[in-house]
Amino acid sequence: MPNWGGGAKCGACEKTVYHAEEIQCNGRSFHKTCFHCMACRKALDSTTVAAHESEIYCKVCYGRRYGPKGIGYGQGAGCLSTDTGEHLGLQFQQSPKPARSATTSNPSKFAAKFGESEKCPRCGKSVYAAEKVMGGGKPWHKTCFRCAICGKSLESTNVTDKDGELYCKVCYAKNFGPTGIGFGGLTQQVEKKE
């Protein structure tokens, strides 16, 4: 039957959609008020819509219905929900949880979860993630990450460590490097022949 002057038909309610109230998605027209997720009825826009054939969904419901299944798959906070997806016709299979040991195997992970942080070897104060620099296998404050001898600020390209202390390459070479003739300084006395 010919379309006599009206607009396209809405993909949800099948009524005429006029240009002023039209939203197009996947080659179909919708009223602004009919542009909802077919599963949860959440209002959609161009950034939250996901289309599958003739159906429209929000990204969360689309992922639950058509996305990958199994442990480790999810989208952001949507995967942390306790929603089983029953309203989408999905069957939820709960896997048995492994028993947890009474003691923690890694005390640093335990400490990080409960507010205790690692200590800076130079000042002894707590080192938090925003100010943490690793050097010599230990966490340091950015302000404490300096040469122990000259106080020069260090970077990953010029840092060396010895006995838990940090040094710039120049100070390390002067104090702990090879000595003798040909190594930057005359430290051995040369005997004179008479």
Disulfide bonds with the S-S distance in Angstrom:
none
